């Protein structure tokens, strides 16, 4: 199975960037920016930086591993904290954006607060819970 990487992207103003997904027959949901690790990636962090570039034409600095989990498909997901300085969703280049059957992708910038995270359907639910708890306890930004 393929490993996956995702990022809690923290902007200079202390917000976070999430990808809102709208797919036929489903309620809208949000995910962290990221995707699959490819054989050409030198490591997980390189895969993450490539995904950030593809999905939001962004440049980020990885801070640290935040959480590791197994998703419902049995894949290992590595969730990192990262600071992002620049992005331009109009310049995204990922292959998923070329497919008509994938639904809509909308980049959302949300306050990085427990309340804002709780208001959206952030999937997987484990990430929503872990992120919300870290924000409530002040653990997320304390080491940044």
C-alpha positions in Angstrom: 0.0 0.0 0.0 1.1 3.5 -0.7 2.0 5.9 2.1 0.2 9.2 2.2 1.4 12.6 3.5 -0.7 15.6 4.6 0.1 19.0 6.1 -1.5 21.3 8.6 -0.4 24.4 6.7 0.0 27.5 8.9 0.0 30.8 7.1 1.8 34.0 8.2 -1.4 35.3 9.7 -2.0 32.1 11.8 -4.8 30.6 9.6 -4.7 27.2 7.9 -5.4 26.1 4.4 -7.8 23.2 3.8 -9.1 21.7 0.6 -12.9 21.7 0.4 -14.2 18.8 -1.6 -17.5 18.8 -3.4 -18.4 15.5 -5.0 -21.7 14.4 -6.4 -23.9 12.5 -4.0 -21.9 13.5 -0.9 -22.0 16.3 1.6 -19.1 18.7 1.2 -16.0 17.8 3.3 -12.5 19.2 3.9 -9.1 17.6 3.8 -5.6 18.6 4.5 -3.4 19.4 1.5 -1.4 16.3 0.5 -1.5 13.0 -1.2 0.3 9.8 -2.1 4.1 9.2 -1.8 5.5 8.4 -5.2 8.4 6.1 -5.9 10.4 9.1 -7.2 10.1 11.0 -3.9 13.2 10.8 -1.8 11.3 10.8 1.5 8.0 11.7 3.0 8.9 15.4 3.5 9.9 15.6 -0.2 6.6 14.0 -1.2 4.7 16.5 1.0 6.5 19.5 -0.6 5.8 18.1 -4.1 2.1 17.7 -3.2 1.9 21.2 -1.8 3.4 22.5 -5.0 1.0 20.5 -7.2 -2.2 21.2 -5.2 -1.8 24.9 -4.4 1.4 26.0 -6.1 2.8 26.6 -2.7 6.1 26.8 -1.0 6.3 25.5 2.5 8.8 24.7 5.3 8.1 21.4 7.1 8.3 21.9 10.9 7.7 18.4 12.3 5.6 15.3 12.2 2.4 16.0 13.9 0.5 12.7 13.7 0.7 9.2 12.1 -2.4 7.1 11.5 -3.8 4.3 9.4 -6.7 5.5 7.2 -9.8 3.4 6.4 -8.1 2.1 3.2 -5.3 0.7 5.3 -2.7 3.2 4.1 -0.3 4.9 6.6 -0.8 8.7 6.7 1.9 11.0 8.0 0.5 14.4 9.0 3.1 17.2 9.3 3.0 20.8 10.6 4.3 23.2 8.0 4.6 26.9 7.6 3.5 28.2 4.2 4.6 31.6 2.9 3.1 31.7 -0.6 0.5 29.8 -2.6 -1.5 30.4 -5.7 -4.4 28.0 -6.2 -4.9 29.2 -9.7 -1.5 27.8 -10.6 -2.2 24.3 -9.2 -0.9 21.5 -11.4 -1.8 18.2 -9.8 -3.2 15.4 -12.0 -6.4 15.2 -10.0 -7.4 18.6 -11.3 -7.4 17.4 -14.8 -10.1 14.7 -14.2 -13.8 15.5 -14.5 -14.9 12.7 -12.3 -13.2 14.0 -9.1 -15.7 16.7 -8.3 -14.7 20.2 -7.2 -11.6 21.4 -5.2 -11.9 24.7 -3.4 -9.1 26.1 -1.3 -10.3 27.4 2.0 -8.4 29.5 4.5 -9.8 29.1 8.0 -8.8 30.4 11.4 -6.6 28.0 13.2 -9.0 27.6 16.2 -10.8 24.6 17.7 -14.1 26.3 16.9 -13.3 26.8 13.2 -12.0 23.2 12.8 -15.2 21.9 14.5 -17.4 23.8 12.1 -16.2 22.0 9.0 -16.4 18.3 8.1 -12.7 17.7 8.2 -11.8 14.1 7.2 -10.6 11.8 8.3 -12.4 12.3 11.6 -9.3 11.2 13.5 -7.4 14.3 12.1 -10.2 16.6 13.0 -10.2 15.3 16.6 -6.4 15.3 17.1 -6.1 18.8 15.5 -9.0 20.2 17.6 -7.5 18.8 20.9 -4.0 20.2 20.1 -5.5 23.6 19.4 -7.5 23.5 22.6 -4.5 22.6 24.7 -2.2 25.0 22.9 0.1 22.1 21.9 0.0 22.8 18.2 1.7 26.2 17.9 3.7 26.0 21.1 6.7 24.3 19.3 6.6 26.4 16.2 
